[in-house]
Amino acid sequence: MRVAVVKAAHDDEAGVWCVRHSDVEGLHVEGDSFEDFCSNVARAAADLIEDEGAGDRDIQIEIIARASVRARVVA
């Protein structure tokens, strides 16, 4: 089974999750939520790998996400 790594980040300005790096060439997807993003990654990666002529097989996609939040501490 092929394993691919996708590094994701939340674009605060656009309000979407997006691909920052991918082992799957040509993978450029977004999602309004992290769950939507993961679904879009799976669908697009399957299509891209199918186009490579890889045949009928599974791919394990490891998604590494980066996000940050601010918290206000009241003294």
N, C-alpha and C positions, 0 to 999 in steps of 0.2 A: 504494500500500500504506500502510495506517495504521501508525504507530509509536506505541507506548505505553511509558511508563517506569514501572517498579515499583521502589520502594526497599524493600529487605529488611533485616532485622536478626535476629540470633540472640538469642532470649530465653533467657538462661542459667538463669533460675529454672525455666522450663517445659521447657527442653531442646529447643526447636523453633525453626525458622526461620519468620518471619511477615512479613506486609506491614506496612510503616510508612507508605507513601504509594503511591498508584497513580493513573495517568491513566485507568484503567478503573473507572468508578464502580461501587461495590458489591463490589469484589474484596477479599475477606478470607479468605485461606487460610493454612494452616500446613503444615509438613513436618518429619518427624523428621530428615531429612538435607537438605542443600542440593539434591541431585538430586531427591528427592521433592518438595521445595518447588517447584522449577522445573516439574516435571511437573504439579503441582496448579495452578500459575499458568496454564500453557498451557490446560489443560482448562477451568478456571473462566472464564478470559478469553474463550475461544471461545463458551462458553455464554452469558455476559453480553452479548457483542456480538451474538450471534445473536438474543437477546431484544430488542435495539434495532432489529431489522429491517434490519441492515446488508447483508444479502444474502450471496452466496457470494464471499468474498474472504479474502486472508491478512492477518494482523496480525503485525508484528514487535514482539516484546516485549523491551525492554532492561531487564535486571535489574541494579540497582546494590546490591551487598551490603556490609554493614558488620559486622565481627566483631572481637573482640579476644582476645588470649591473654596469659597471664602466663608468664614464664620465670624460673626461679630461677637466679641466677648464684652459683656457688660460688667464693669467693675463695681 
